[in-house]
Amino acid sequence: TRVRLTLAEIAKGVTKEVTIDRYEQCPDCGGKGTLNASDVKTCPVCHGTGQEQRVASSIFGQTVTYTTCSRCGGEGTIVNNPCHTCGGSGLVRKRVTVKVDIPAGVEDGMQLTLRGQGHAAKAGGINGDLLVVIEEIPDAQLKRDGKNLFFSKIIPVTDAILGGEVSIPCIDGTYKLKVEPGTQSGTVVRLRGKGLPAVKGYGSGTGDMYVKYLVWVPKKLKSSEKDALEAMRYSDTFTPDLSREDKNLFDKMKENF
């Protein structure tokens, strides 16, 4: 069965309920297949082995093969007076709700095993396991890569030049982040510990969140705004003079083109 989780649920861990159909021991016969234990007899065909032996002769001699017993279906026993509720199988199909404790940090496609929560076995055998597959609901804003989260923030060119403050959506709420004056489009800021925890057994620690700034430039300007910018067009301040940090950033962007 599958369980769908949001990033917020994955970050903290959560208990979910899943409804499944499974075979359980018949409540009327206690899984024996009959109300009277004396009605359970050893199969007369396989003599309790659950297999039939067949001997075939050929020019190479005799060949012995073993197949599942046609009389008891491999059980080794037969029921003379079967239970009316389960028809002698000892099992009934039932819809049940099972609680699943999901640890923090799980990823899409991970599989959790709930021991003994699967189908009941015949004749009082060991119950099977229930396998739960994690399905991560894509977040509308945050992208995930392992423990790390990624978010792209569009800022106006004025904030990029003058600096400012922006709100960033994080798993644990909104986080205020400062925009440094002279921020270039494509600049990435790292928020330590704002990612997701490692799932137990698959690593340790908490991931980080990476915020990429994308600078928006208006296509239309008022006359006064255009005149102000024209006056600054040939200013030394607006002539590209790359710092080492700017050069490294632009080199990375060129590689990704």
Secondary structure, DSSP 8 states (H G I E B T S, - for coil): -EEEE-HHHHHH-EEEEEEEEEEEE-TTTTTSSSSSGGGEEE-TTTTTSSEEEEEEEETTEEEEEEEE-TTTTTSSEEESS--TTTTTSSEEEEEEEEEEEE-TT--TT-EEEETT-S---GGG-----EEEEEEE---SS-EEETTEEEEEEEEEHHHHHH-EEEEEEETTEEEEEEE-TT--TT-EEEETT-S-B--TTS--SB--EEEEEEEE--S---HHHHHHHHHHTT-GGGS----HHHHHHHHHHHHT-
